[in-house]
Each structure stands twice: as structure tokens, then as C-alpha cells.
């Protein structure tokens, strides 16, 4: 792990973790990828290689200085678009095959889900108040949103994709399950019925159901 901005606590992350994430996203030539948190472009370059020049990587970076460095570093990739800005404030995207975030959220921003293709997939760090949580893998199947956990993680917060009540709910749910998240489950829009006993965590406008890992 290499520090990018000591003052902000930003680093490039663990290459082994991102290898796991990209492998589970099954990124193919020709895919359109939204990356949230480009940093200086290290993993954006890997995404560019995976989609090839047939695809498109749209990488947002909220820190202007880092975005400028990423633009310079990746200027030779015609399939890469570096945007200095906040991806949670964007209303319109092209159809997205893959969404991957490099900062912790407490919910799936509605526009990221809205523009996800019918067989699209995403990996987002779902994290609580202390920046710790799990990697949520979502593979869209029409209106069905099956999810699974790729394991625990720690990430700095994603500005614009966090709600304090959801932070507390995630923190409580993870504490009760000793940091574990559902092995297999569903991401549901709206709120559960009162008799919905398989709700693991309930956010402001979503809930997650699923089976929990067996304790050994």
C-alpha cells in the first residue's frame, strides 16, 4: 500500500484486494465502467486494460489535484475519461456494465443503480461509522438485486453517498454479527414489511436480506 495524500489518509489500496474485486466483477472487453475514486489512476489503468480500446472507463476523482495527475498519467488511454468531480452528484450516465467504488458508502446511490445495465454488476465498500465494513458485490438481474459479501474492508468515506442513520445501522448490524455480512442475500429498494424477519440491515430507502455465515 502506497500513500497518495497523507493529510487526507488516501492511499492506493492493497493490490491483492483490488485483484479480488476486479476478478469478481468479470470485466470484459467492451464494457463501460464507472470508477468512483480514481486517485492518481493506478487502478484506472488496469480497468482500461481490461475493457480494452473497445470499452470505456469513466473515472471520477473528487480531489482536483489527484484528478489532474490521473489525467496526465492516463492521457495515452483513449478509452479513459477522468472527471474531476463527485460521482454522487451526476444525474445522467451512459449505460454502465460495471460500477466500482474506492470509498465507503452506506447505500447504493440511485443514479448508479438506475444506469446499471440489466446484467450489470458493482462492488461497493459498505462501511459504518468507523470506516470498517464489507465489500458488497451486486449482480443485477432485471429487477432482482442479488448480493454477496467479498469480505471485510476498511475505506475512507465517500462524500455524497453516506447518511448518518445508515452509518449507525450498518455499525450495529456488523457489531451484532462480529463484522460479518450476509453470504448471499438481496438488496431491496424501499422498506421491509413489519413481518420481514430476514432483514439484516435497514437503511433510509433500502434494506438487505440474506443468510448469515455459520459460526464455527
Z-matrix of the N, CA and C atoms (Angstrom, degrees):
N
C 1 1.453
C 2 1.531 1 108.98
N 3 1.341 2 117.09 1 131.24
C 4 1.464 3 122.53 2 -177.08
C 5 1.522 4 108.77 3 -118.17
N 6 1.318 5 116.79 4 131.77
C 7 1.460 6 121.03 5 178.62
C 8 1.523 7 110.21 6 -70.79
N 9 1.339 8 116.10 7 135.22
C 10 1.462 9 122.58 8 175.70
C 11 1.519 10 110.64 9 -103.69
N 12 1.338 11 115.79 10 -40.87
C 13 1.473 12 121.46 11 179.70
C 14 1.515 13 107.42 12 -145.69
N 15 1.348 14 116.68 13 99.22
C 16 1.461 15 121.29 14 -177.01
C 17 1.521 16 112.01 15 -59.93
N 18 1.319 17 116.88 16 -39.95
C 19 1.464 18 120.74 17 -176.11
C 20 1.524 19 111.25 18 -63.60
N 21 1.307 20 117.07 19 -36.69
C 22 1.468 21 121.48 20 -178.66
C 23 1.527 22 112.66 21 -92.70
N 24 1.330 23 116.76 22 -7.01
C 25 1.457 24 120.24 23 -178.01
C 26 1.512 25 112.87 24 73.04
N 27 1.342 26 117.19 25 25.10
C 28 1.464 27 121.30 26 -177.96
C 29 1.526 28 109.33 27 -93.28
N 30 1.329 29 116.01 28 129.64
C 31 1.457 30 120.96 29 174.75
C 32 1.522 31 109.18 30 -132.88
N 33 1.318 32 116.60 31 175.80
C 34 1.463 33 119.52 32 -175.76
C 35 1.527 34 112.95 33 -84.88
N 36 1.324 35 117.58 34 -0.80
C 37 1.461 36 120.16 35 178.43
C 38 1.515 37 112.67 36 78.33
N 39 1.321 38 115.43 37 174.09
C 40 1.459 39 121.45 38 -179.01
C 41 1.525 40 110.07 39 -86.29
N 42 1.323 41 118.97 40 120.60
C 43 1.463 42 120.33 41 178.11
C 44 1.530 43 113.26 42 -55.20
N 45 1.338 44 117.08 43 -35.93
C 46 1.470 45 119.62 44 -179.91
C 47 1.522 46 111.48 45 -65.70
N 48 1.355 47 116.90 46 -36.21
C 49 1.459 48 120.57 47 177.99
C 50 1.524 49 110.50 48 -66.07
N 51 1.346 50 116.29 49 -44.74
C 52 1.465 51 118.64 50 -178.44
C 53 1.516 52 111.84 51 -71.73
N 54 1.333 53 118.39 52 -27.29
C 55 1.465 54 120.29 53 172.66
C 56 1.529 55 109.48 54 -63.06
N 57 1.341 56 116.43 55 -41.85
C 58 1.462 57 121.19 56 176.44
C 59 1.525 58 110.96 57 -61.98
N 60 1.323 59 116.89 58 -45.89
C 61 1.464 60 121.29 59 -179.09
C 62 1.524 61 110.93 60 -61.76
N 63 1.328 62 117.64 61 -50.72
C 64 1.460 63 120.90 62 -176.75
C 65 1.521 64 111.11 63 -64.95
N 66 1.313 65 117.22 64 -36.05
C 67 1.464 66 120.48 65 177.65
C 68 1.523 67 110.59 66 -63.37
N 69 1.323 68 116.94 67 -43.21
C 70 1.464 69 120.66 68 -179.25
C 71 1.530 70 112.40 69 -72.16
N 72 1.312 71 117.86 70 -22.10
C 73 1.469 72 120.87 71 177.09
C 74 1.529 73 111.88 72 -79.68
N 75 1.327 74 116.76 73 -14.95
C 76 1.473 75 121.37 74 176.32
C 77 1.533 76 110.61 75 51.16
N 78 1.323 77 116.01 76 53.80
C 79 1.462 78 121.77 77 -177.08
C 80 1.519 79 109.68 78 -72.86
N 81 1.335 80 116.09 79 132.57
C 82 1.457 81 122.17 80 -173.82
C 83 1.532 82 111.08 81 -120.13
N 84 1.333 83 117.06 82 156.74
C 85 1.466 84 119.76 83 172.66
C 86 1.530 85 110.44 84 -55.32
N 87 1.328 86 115.97 85 134.25
C 88 1.454 87 120.39 86 -179.67
C 89 1.504 88 114.72 87 94.40
N 90 1.324 89 118.65 88 -9.90
C 91 1.465 90 121.43 89 179.34
C 92 1.531 91 110.94 90 -69.12
N 93 1.335 92 114.47 91 151.74
C 94 1.459 93 121.78 92 169.91
C 95 1.522 94 108.04 93 -104.26
N 96 1.324 95 116.30 94 123.09
C 97 1.466 96 122.44 95 -173.76
C 98 1.528 97 109.93 96 -118.49
N 99 1.329 98 115.82 97 132.11
C 100 1.463 99 121.65 98 168.48
C 101 1.523 100 107.68 99 -101.08
N 102 1.330 101 115.98 100 118.81
C 103 1.465 102 121.29 101 174.97
C 104 1.519 103 108.23 102 -108.70
N 105 1.316 104 116.12 103 126.76
C 106 1.457 105 121.68 104 179.82
C 107 1.526 106 107.89 105 -106.51
N 108 1.322 107 115.88 106 107.21
C 109 1.454 108 121.28 107 -176.97
C 110 1.516 109 111.13 108 101.87
N 111 1.339 110 116.38 109 75.36
C 112 1.459 111 120.51 110 -176.12
C 113 1.519 112 112.78 111 -78.02
N 114 1.354 113 117.01 112 -22.52
C 115 1.461 114 118.44 113 -173.29
C 116 1.513 115 109.40 114 60.13
N 117 1.340 116 116.74 115 -131.50
C 118 1.470 117 120.44 116 177.96
C 119 1.524 118 111.25 117 -97.35
N 120 1.341 119 116.58 118 5.97
C 121 1.461 120 119.88 119 171.17
C 122 1.511 121 117.20 120 101.29
N 123 1.330 122 118.22 121 8.49
C 124 1.469 123 120.16 122 -177.36
C 125 1.530 124 111.49 123 -59.86
N 126 1.330 125 116.46 124 -53.94
C 127 1.466 126 118.89 125 -178.23
C 128 1.530 127 111.68 126 -78.60
N 129 1.332 128 117.16 127 -21.73
C 130 1.455 129 120.46 128 173.46
C 131 1.523 130 109.69 129 -62.24
N 132 1.315 131 116.55 130 -39.41
C 133 1.465 132 120.71 131 178.30
C 134 1.524 133 111.05 132 -63.05
N 135 1.324 134 116.57 133 -39.32
C 136 1.464 135 119.68 134 178.14
C 137 1.524 136 109.96 135 -65.66
N 138 1.334 137 116.85 136 -42.63
C 139 1.459 138 120.42 137 176.38
C 140 1.525 139 110.87 138 -60.04
N 141 1.336 140 116.92 139 -40.05
C 142 1.462 141 120.85 140 178.77
C 143 1.524 142 111.35 141 -61.57
N 144 1.314 143 116.32 142 -39.43
C 145 1.470 144 119.83 143 177.88
C 146 1.527 145 111.07 144 -66.99
N 147 1.336 146 116.62 145 -36.69
C 148 1.465 147 120.40 146 -178.29
C 149 1.527 148 112.21 147 -69.90
N 150 1.340 149 117.21 148 -40.10
C 151 1.471 150 119.19 149 -178.96
C 152 1.521 151 111.16 150 -82.12
N 153 1.325 152 118.00 151 -17.04
C 154 1.465 153 126.38 152 -176.53
C 155 1.532 154 109.83 153 61.64
N 156 1.332 155 115.80 154 -175.47
C 157 1.460 156 118.93 155 -179.32
C 158 1.521 157 112.76 156 -75.25
N 159 1.344 158 115.81 157 -0.18
C 160 1.466 159 120.31 158 173.95
C 161 1.530 160 111.84 159 -83.16
N 162 1.325 161 116.21 160 -17.22
C 163 1.456 162 120.87 161 -174.41
C 164 1.506 163 113.05 162 -107.14
N 165 1.342 164 115.18 163 -163.82
C 166 1.459 165 120.96 164 -175.05
C 167 1.526 166 108.43 165 -151.90
N 168 1.303 167 116.77 166 128.37
C 169 1.462 168 122.29 167 174.59
C 170 1.518 169 107.81 168 -115.10
N 171 1.344 170 116.14 169 119.62
C 172 1.459 171 121.92 170 175.60
C 173 1.530 172 106.24 171 -106.30
N 174 1.315 173 116.63 172 110.85
C 175 1.462 174 121.16 173 -173.36
C 176 1.524 175 110.12 174 -115.02
N 177 1.332 176 115.79 175 118.53
C 178 1.467 177 121.40 176 178.44
C 179 1.522 178 110.01 177 -96.54
N 180 1.307 179 115.60 178 139.72
C 181 1.464 180 121.93 179 174.80
C 182 1.520 181 108.01 180 -137.61
N 183 1.339 182 115.87 181 121.00
C 184 1.461 183 120.99 182 -174.10
C 185 1.523 184 113.02 183 -76.47
N 186 1.333 185 117.55 184 -24.16
C 187 1.465 186 121.53 185 178.79
C 188 1.529 187 109.36 186 -87.57
N 189 1.333 188 116.77 187 115.98
C 190 1.459 189 120.82 188 -174.66
C 191 1.526 190 113.00 189 -56.65
N 192 1.331 191 116.61 190 -42.51
C 193 1.459 192 120.02 191 -178.36
C 194 1.520 193 112.20 192 -63.32
N 195 1.323 194 116.33 193 -42.37
C 196 1.463 195 120.08 194 178.26
C 197 1.522 196 110.97 195 -67.50
N 198 1.335 197 116.43 196 -38.93
C 199 1.462 198 119.88 197 178.70
C 200 1.525 199 110.75 198 -61.37
N 201 1.319 200 117.08 199 -40.63
C 202 1.467 201 120.89 200 179.07
C 203 1.534 202 110.77 201 -63.72
N 204 1.327 203 116.64 202 -40.78
C 205 1.462 204 120.09 203 177.41
C 206 1.525 205 111.07 204 -65.10
N 207 1.342 206 116.70 205 -41.64
C 208 1.459 207 119.99 206 178.65
C 209 1.526 208 111.20 207 -63.09
N 210 1.335 209 116.50 208 -40.85
C 211 1.463 210 120.07 209 178.08
C 212 1.524 211 111.06 210 -60.82
N 213 1.321 212 116.09 211 -41.93
C 214 1.468 213 120.36 212 179.07
C 215 1.530 214 110.67 213 -67.90
N 216 1.319 215 116.36 214 -44.31
C 217 1.465 216 120.37 215 -176.99
C 218 1.520 217 112.86 216 -65.20
N 219 1.335 218 116.81 217 -31.06
C 220 1.465 219 120.64 218 -171.63
C 221 1.529 220 112.96 219 -112.19
N 222 1.309 221 117.31 220 17.72
C 223 1.461 222 119.81 221 -174.41
C 224 1.528 223 112.62 222 -63.21
N 225 1.341 224 117.88 223 -21.37
C 226 1.468 225 120.80 224 -178.94
C 227 1.526 226 112.89 225 -83.54
N 228 1.345 227 117.43 226 -4.71
C 229 1.471 228 120.50 227 177.39
C 230 1.525 229 109.18 228 -94.44
N 231 1.314 230 117.13 229 108.99
C 232 1.465 231 119.75 230 -179.65
C 233 1.522 232 111.99 231 -70.60
N 234 1.336 233 117.38 232 -21.03
C 235 1.463 234 120.81 233 -177.44
C 236 1.529 235 113.32 234 -88.56
N 237 1.338 236 117.00 235 3.75
C 238 1.466 237 121.13 236 -177.29
C 239 1.522 238 110.47 237 -109.78
N 240 1.329 239 114.93 238 134.33
C 241 1.465 240 122.15 239 173.98
C 242 1.528 241 107.77 240 -123.09
N 243 1.320 242 116.97 241 113.20
C 244 1.460 243 121.79 242 177.14
C 245 1.521 244 108.26 243 -94.96
N 246 1.321 245 116.51 244 126.45
C 247 1.459 246 121.60 245 -179.13
C 248 1.527 247 108.61 246 -118.92
N 249 1.331 248 116.20 247 124.01
C 250 1.464 249 121.10 248 174.69
C 251 1.524 250 107.70 249 -82.46
N 252 1.330 251 116.58 250 106.60
C 253 1.454 252 119.63 251 -177.68
C 254 1.510 253 111.78 252 164.52
N 255 1.315 254 115.12 253 -176.13
C 256 1.456 255 123.26 254 -175.52
C 257 1.530 256 109.34 255 -104.01
N 258 1.302 257 116.94 256 115.37
C 259 1.466 258 121.84 257 -176.91
C 260 1.523 259 112.68 258 -67.02
N 261 1.335 260 117.69 259 -15.94
C 262 1.469 261 119.48 260 179.05
C 263 1.527 262 111.35 261 -81.00
N 264 1.335 263 117.54 262 -8.77
C 265 1.458 264 120.97 263 -179.04
C 266 1.527 265 112.53 264 -103.07
N 267 1.325 266 116.96 265 7.50
C 268 1.462 267 121.77 266 -177.85
C 269 1.524 268 109.50 267 -91.64
N 270 1.330 269 116.59 268 133.33
C 271 1.465 270 121.56 269 -177.77
C 272 1.523 271 113.47 270 -93.12
N 273 1.322 272 117.29 271 -26.71
C 274 1.460 273 120.90 272 -174.61
C 275 1.524 274 109.94 273 -132.24
N 276 1.331 275 116.07 274 129.92
C 277 1.452 276 123.67 275 172.76
C 278 1.531 277 108.48 276 -125.64
N 279 1.321 278 117.91 277 161.73
C 280 1.455 279 118.71 278 165.52
C 281 1.528 280 108.65 279 -70.40
N 282 1.308 281 117.90 280 171.78
C 283 1.464 282 119.63 281 176.00
C 284 1.527 283 108.57 282 -61.95
N 285 1.323 284 115.78 283 129.91
C 286 1.457 285 122.17 284 -174.19
C 287 1.522 286 110.52 285 -107.63
N 288 1.323 287 116.12 286 129.07
C 289 1.468 288 120.34 287 174.05
C 290 1.520 289 111.05 288 -86.91
N 291 1.324 290 116.31 289 -30.71
C 292 1.462 291 121.94 290 -175.47
C 293 1.526 292 109.34 291 -141.72
N 294 1.328 293 115.63 292 138.25
C 295 1.468 294 121.95 293 170.12
C 296 1.524 295 107.18 294 -126.52
N 297 1.315 296 116.79 295 129.80
C 298 1.454 297 120.67 296 177.38
C 299 1.517 298 108.50 297 -137.44
N 300 1.333 299 116.19 298 130.46
C 301 1.462 300 121.59 299 -178.36
C 302 1.519 301 110.23 300 -113.39
N 303 1.321 302 115.15 301 142.22
C 304 1.458 303 122.34 302 179.23
C 305 1.521 304 111.41 303 -108.14
N 306 1.334 305 116.26 304 24.13
C 307 1.466 306 122.14 305 176.69
C 308 1.526 307 107.87 306 -149.26
N 309 1.338 308 115.31 307 156.17
C 310 1.460 309 120.54 308 -170.94
C 311 1.516 310 114.34 309 -80.13
N 312 1.335 311 116.84 310 133.28
C 313 1.463 312 123.90 311 178.91
C 314 1.534 313 109.34 312 -115.20
N 315 1.336 314 115.58 313 168.21
C 316 1.468 315 119.76 314 172.74
C 317 1.527 316 111.37 315 -116.19
N 318 1.330 317 117.19 316 -0.20
C 319 1.460 318 123.19 317 178.39
C 320 1.518 319 107.53 318 -164.35
N 321 1.324 320 116.50 319 167.52
C 322 1.461 321 120.64 320 174.65
C 323 1.529 322 108.16 321 -87.61
N 324 1.327 323 119.66 322 114.68
C 325 1.463 324 120.31 323 177.35
C 326 1.525 325 110.94 324 -54.42
N 327 1.321 326 116.79 325 135.57
C 328 1.463 327 121.43 326 -169.29
C 329 1.519 328 113.25 327 -61.38
N 330 1.345 329 118.59 328 -34.04
C 331 1.459 330 119.40 329 -178.57
C 332 1.529 331 110.99 330 -72.89
N 333 1.331 332 117.57 331 -31.88
C 334 1.467 333 118.94 332 176.43
C 335 1.522 334 109.51 333 -63.92
N 336 1.308 335 116.53 334 -39.45
C 337 1.464 336 120.66 335 179.45
C 338 1.525 337 111.21 336 -74.98
N 339 1.317 338 115.76 337 -38.76
C 340 1.469 339 120.10 338 -178.08
C 341 1.524 340 111.69 339 -59.83
N 342 1.336 341 117.25 340 -39.79
C 343 1.462 342 120.72 341 -175.99
C 344 1.530 343 113.23 342 -95.14
N 345 1.324 344 116.87 343 5.12
C 346 1.457 345 120.11 344 175.99
C 347 1.527 346 109.10 345 -72.27
N 348 1.317 347 117.18 346 131.97
C 349 1.459 348 121.45 347 -177.59
C 350 1.529 349 110.72 348 -63.60
N 351 1.313 350 116.70 349 167.55
C 352 1.464 351 121.39 350 -174.71
C 353 1.532 352 112.71 351 -60.94
N 354 1.316 353 117.16 352 -26.15
C 355 1.469 354 121.38 353 176.28
C 356 1.523 355 110.71 354 -117.37
N 357 1.334 356 115.92 355 24.80
C 358 1.461 357 120.69 356 -177.13
C 359 1.516 358 112.66 357 -72.12
N 360 1.322 359 115.52 358 162.41
C 361 1.462 360 120.37 359 -179.74
C 362 1.521 361 109.34 360 -141.74
N 363 1.305 362 115.08 361 155.25
C 364 1.460 363 120.04 362 179.36
C 365 1.520 364 110.25 363 -147.00
N 366 1.320 365 114.76 364 153.66
C 367 1.465 366 121.95 365 170.35
C 368 1.517 367 107.37 366 -128.21
N 369 1.342 368 114.78 367 122.21
C 370 1.457 369 121.68 368 -179.36
C 371 1.524 370 109.05 369 -130.36
N 372 1.335 371 118.71 370 135.69
C 373 1.460 372 119.98 371 171.76
C 374 1.534 373 109.26 372 -73.61
N 375 1.324 374 116.77 373 116.62
C 376 1.471 375 121.66 374 174.10
C 377 1.513 376 106.65 375 -95.56
N 378 1.331 377 116.95 376 113.53
C 379 1.463 378 120.53 377 -172.24
C 380 1.517 379 111.85 378 -130.14
N 381 1.316 380 114.75 379 150.58
C 382 1.454 381 121.82 380 -179.92
C 383 1.510 382 112.63 381 -91.64
N 384 1.316 383 115.08 382 -158.65
C 385 1.467 384 121.48 383 -174.34
C 386 1.530 385 112.91 384 -63.35
N 387 1.322 386 116.89 385 -31.56
C 388 1.468 387 120.92 386 -175.90
C 389 1.527 388 113.19 387 -93.08
N 390 1.318 389 117.70 388 12.49
C 391 1.470 390 124.94 389 178.43
C 392 1.527 391 113.21 390 75.53
N 393 1.330 392 117.34 391 5.33
C 394 1.464 393 120.04 392 178.85
C 395 1.522 394 110.05 393 -106.30
N 396 1.328 395 115.00 394 147.82
C 397 1.454 396 119.79 395 -179.14
C 398 1.516 397 111.29 396 -175.76
N 399 1.332 398 116.53 397 -134.95
C 400 1.467 399 120.35 398 -177.82
C 401 1.522 400 109.44 399 -144.35
N 402 1.342 401 115.31 400 159.06
C 403 1.455 402 121.65 401 176.98
C 404 1.525 403 108.58 402 -87.18
N 405 1.320 404 116.55 403 111.48
C 406 1.456 405 121.96 404 179.69
C 407 1.520 406 109.45 405 -88.41
N 408 1.321 407 116.34 406 120.65
C 409 1.463 408 122.86 407 175.34
C 410 1.521 409 107.73 408 -103.47
N 411 1.330 410 116.54 409 119.88
C 412 1.468 411 122.52 410 179.76
C 413 1.516 412 108.25 411 -117.83
N 414 1.334 413 116.46 412 129.70
C 415 1.473 414 121.83 413 178.07
C 416 1.521 415 107.16 414 -122.64
N 417 1.308 416 116.11 415 104.87
C 418 1.459 417 121.27 416 -174.71
C 419 1.525 418 111.07 417 -67.83
N 420 1.316 419 115.43 418 139.01
C 421 1.463 420 121.49 419 176.58
C 422 1.529 421 107.22 420 -136.88
N 423 1.331 422 115.80 421 78.97
C 424 1.460 423 119.52 422 -172.79
C 425 1.514 424 109.86 423 68.73
N 426 1.329 425 116.13 424 -123.22
C 427 1.463 426 120.65 425 177.59
C 428 1.523 427 112.24 426 -87.55
N 429 1.328 428 116.50 427 -8.82
C 430 1.461 429 120.53 428 179.83
C 431 1.519 430 109.19 429 -84.13
N 432 1.339 431 116.79 430 137.33
C 433 1.458 432 121.90 431 -176.40
C 434 1.526 433 110.48 432 -125.58
N 435 1.339 434 117.34 433 71.09
C 436 1.463 435 119.73 434 178.41
C 437 1.522 436 111.19 435 -68.16
N 438 1.323 437 115.36 436 142.89
C 439 1.463 438 120.91 437 -179.81
C 440 1.519 439 110.03 438 -132.10
N 441 1.324 440 115.04 439 163.14
C 442 1.461 441 122.28 440 169.31
C 443 1.512 442 108.28 441 -152.99
N 444 1.294 443 115.83 442 161.40
C 445 1.454 444 121.28 443 178.84
C 446 1.522 445 109.48 444 -94.76
N 447 1.346 446 115.85 445 134.39
C 448 1.463 447 120.70 446 173.35
C 449 1.519 448 111.43 447 -94.91
N 450 1.339 449 116.02 448 6.37
C 451 1.449 450 119.26 449 176.86
C 452 1.514 451 112.80 450 117.44
N 453 1.331 452 116.90 451 172.87
C 454 1.469 453 121.63 452 -177.35
C 455 1.516 454 111.90 453 -70.87
N 456 1.334 455 115.33 454 158.31
C 457 1.464 456 119.85 455 179.56
C 458 1.525 457 109.64 456 -159.59
N 459 1.314 458 115.62 457 164.40
C 460 1.458 459 122.44 458 173.32
C 461 1.517 460 109.33 459 -133.66
N 462 1.333 461 117.61 460 127.06
C 463 1.461 462 122.35 461 -177.22
C 464 1.524 463 109.79 462 -142.85
N 465 1.335 464 116.35 463 148.27
C 466 1.461 465 119.30 464 170.92
C 467 1.529 466 108.12 465 -68.99
N 468 1.325 467 116.23 466 160.50
C 469 1.460 468 121.56 467 -171.45
C 470 1.530 469 112.59 468 -70.90
N 471 1.330 470 114.67 469 147.16
C 472 1.459 471 122.68 470 174.40
C 473 1.527 472 108.54 471 -93.83
N 474 1.322 473 117.74 472 108.39
C 475 1.459 474 121.41 473 -177.87
C 476 1.526 475 110.34 474 -63.19
N 477 1.333 476 115.80 475 128.15
C 478 1.454 477 121.22 476 179.08
C 479 1.506 478 113.82 477 97.29
N 480 1.333 479 117.46 478 -10.48
C 481 1.463 480 120.50 479 -179.08
C 482 1.520 481 110.79 480 -121.80
N 483 1.354 482 115.50 481 32.00
C 484 1.455 483 120.54 482 -178.06
C 485 1.522 484 110.09 483 -136.95
N 486 1.327 485 114.91 484 139.93
C 487 1.461 486 122.65 485 175.12
C 488 1.525 487 106.75 486 -128.70
N 489 1.320 488 117.17 487 131.55
C 490 1.469 489 120.75 488 -172.11
C 491 1.522 490 112.23 489 -58.71
N 492 1.355 491 117.21 490 -40.35
C 493 1.467 492 119.28 491 179.44
C 494 1.529 493 111.32 492 -63.27
N 495 1.327 494 116.16 493 -35.76
C 496 1.462 495 119.65 494 178.72
C 497 1.518 496 111.13 495 -72.51
N 498 1.335 497 117.26 496 -34.51
C 499 1.462 498 120.40 497 174.29
C 500 1.522 499 110.20 498 -56.89
N 501 1.343 500 115.76 499 -46.67
C 502 1.469 501 119.97 500 -178.35
C 503 1.520 502 110.77 501 -66.43
N 504 1.338 503 116.82 502 -40.16
C 505 1.468 504 120.30 503 -179.65
C 506 1.527 505 111.16 504 -64.85
N 507 1.333 506 117.09 505 -42.02
C 508 1.460 507 120.60 506 178.17
C 509 1.527 508 111.31 507 -66.12
N 510 1.337 509 115.97 508 -42.31
C 511 1.457 510 120.10 509 178.93
C 512 1.523 511 110.67 510 -59.94
N 513 1.337 512 117.13 511 -44.83
C 514 1.459 513 121.54 512 179.65
C 515 1.519 514 111.00 513 -64.21
N 516 1.344 515 117.31 514 -46.57
C 517 1.463 516 120.90 515 -179.19
C 518 1.523 517 111.35 516 -61.27
N 519 1.324 518 117.13 517 -42.16
C 520 1.462 519 120.76 518 -179.89
C 521 1.528 520 111.32 519 -70.12
N 522 1.326 521 117.46 520 -36.20
C 523 1.466 522 120.04 521 176.28
C 524 1.524 523 111.27 522 -63.66
N 525 1.338 524 116.15 523 -41.78
C 526 1.464 525 120.50 524 -178.25
C 527 1.524 526 112.38 525 -67.51
N 528 1.337 527 116.30 526 -26.97
C 529 1.469 528 120.00 527 -179.05
C 530 1.524 529 111.44 528 -107.78
N 531 1.328 530 115.59 529 19.05
C 532 1.460 531 122.24 530 177.30
C 533 1.528 532 111.90 531 55.63
N 534 1.340 533 115.77 532 40.82
C 535 1.454 534 121.52 533 175.90
C 536 1.510 535 115.55 534 87.99
N 537 1.316 536 116.76 535 -3.29
C 538 1.471 537 120.28 536 -177.34
C 539 1.522 538 111.02 537 -87.84
N 540 1.323 539 115.34 538 152.12
C 541 1.460 540 122.67 539 174.47
C 542 1.527 541 108.01 540 -121.40
N 543 1.337 542 118.23 541 165.62
C 544 1.475 543 119.35 542 -177.59
C 545 1.521 544 112.53 543 -56.14
N 546 1.356 545 115.43 544 134.08
C 547 1.464 546 120.11 545 174.64
C 548 1.516 547 110.61 546 -60.96
N 549 1.311 548 115.52 547 -47.48
C 550 1.462 549 123.10 548 179.94
C 551 1.518 550 107.24 549 -138.70
N 552 1.323 551 116.95 550 134.20
C 553 1.451 552 118.62 551 -178.77
C 554 1.512 553 112.30 552 -164.11
N 555 1.317 554 114.88 553 -159.29
C 556 1.457 555 121.82 554 -179.74
C 557 1.531 556 109.45 555 -137.99
N 558 1.319 557 115.34 556 145.93
C 559 1.457 558 122.92 557 170.19
C 560 1.515 559 105.74 558 -101.07
N 561 1.333 560 116.65 559 119.96
C 562 1.461 561 121.97 560 -176.14
C 563 1.521 562 109.77 561 -112.78
N 564 1.317 563 116.54 562 135.44
C 565 1.456 564 120.79 563 173.51
C 566 1.519 565 109.64 564 -83.47
N 567 1.321 566 117.17 565 146.88
C 568 1.457 567 121.09 566 -176.41
C 569 1.514 568 110.89 567 90.16
N 570 1.321 569 116.35 568 -158.76
C 571 1.461 570 122.25 569 -179.30
C 572 1.517 571 109.84 570 -122.03
N 573 1.340 572 117.83 571 150.32
C 574 1.465 573 120.44 572 -177.33
C 575 1.525 574 112.38 573 -73.23
N 576 1.329 575 114.94 574 158.74
C 577 1.456 576 120.27 575 171.62
C 578 1.528 577 109.19 576 -68.57
N 579 1.307 578 116.27 577 159.79
C 580 1.473 579 120.62 578 -178.03
C 581 1.522 580 112.63 579 -61.27
N 582 1.349 581 116.94 580 -27.60
C 583 1.467 582 120.10 581 -177.18
C 584 1.525 583 112.15 582 -98.08
N 585 1.325 584 117.16 583 18.21
C 586 1.465 585 121.33 584 -178.95
C 587 1.528 586 108.58 585 -85.55
N 588 1.337 587 116.18 586 96.16
C 589 1.459 588 120.22 587 -171.48
C 590 1.524 589 113.71 588 -84.95
N 591 1.346 590 117.69 589 -7.31
C 592 1.463 591 118.72 590 -177.95
C 593 1.523 592 112.68 591 -98.94
N 594 1.335 593 117.51 592 14.99
C 595 1.470 594 120.31 593 177.79
C 596 1.528 595 109.22 594 -73.56
N 597 1.332 596 116.62 595 121.98
C 598 1.458 597 121.26 596 178.96
C 599 1.520 598 111.01 597 -88.77
N 600 1.331 599 116.65 598 -44.17
C 601 1.456 600 121.07 599 176.03
C 602 1.525 601 108.01 600 -143.28
N 603 1.332 602 116.40 601 145.34
C 604 1.465 603 121.98 602 -179.27
C 605 1.518 604 108.53 603 -123.50
N 606 1.331 605 116.02 604 121.14
C 607 1.452 606 121.60 605 177.00
C 608 1.512 607 111.13 606 -96.63
N 609 1.318 608 116.45 607 -166.64
C 610 1.462 609 120.67 608 -179.59
C 611 1.515 610 112.69 609 -71.71
N 612 1.329 611 117.09 610 -32.51
C 613 1.466 612 120.32 611 -178.33
C 614 1.521 613 112.21 612 -142.82
N 615 1.327 614 116.11 613 25.24
C 616 1.463 615 121.12 614 177.04
C 617 1.515 616 108.61 615 -157.07
N 618 1.339 617 114.97 616 167.12
C 619 1.457 618 120.07 617 169.44
C 620 1.519 619 108.90 618 -149.91
N 621 1.311 620 115.39 619 155.68
C 622 1.468 621 121.99 620 -179.83
C 623 1.521 622 108.55 621 -116.83
N 624 1.315 623 115.02 622 128.94
C 625 1.464 624 121.13 623 174.86
C 626 1.522 625 108.09 624 -114.14
N 627 1.325 626 115.89 625 161.23
C 628 1.464 627 117.40 626 175.93
C 629 1.507 628 113.61 627 160.93
N 630 1.339 629 113.60 628 170.14
C 631 1.458 630 120.69 629 178.08
C 632 1.526 631 109.19 630 -89.77
N 633 1.301 632 115.39 631 137.54
C 634 1.447 633 120.28 632 -177.88
C 635 1.517 634 111.24 633 -89.61
N 636 1.350 635 117.85 634 154.30
C 637 1.457 636 120.46 635 178.09
C 638 1.520 637 111.37 636 -61.33
N 639 1.326 638 115.77 637 146.59
C 640 1.463 639 120.15 638 175.38
C 641 1.512 640 109.81 639 -70.73
N 642 1.318 641 117.26 640 137.25
C 643 1.475 642 121.82 641 177.39
C 644 1.522 643 108.76 642 -82.22
N 645 1.317 644 117.12 643 138.90
C 646 1.447 645 121.06 644 179.14
C 647 1.532 646 110.27 645 -109.38
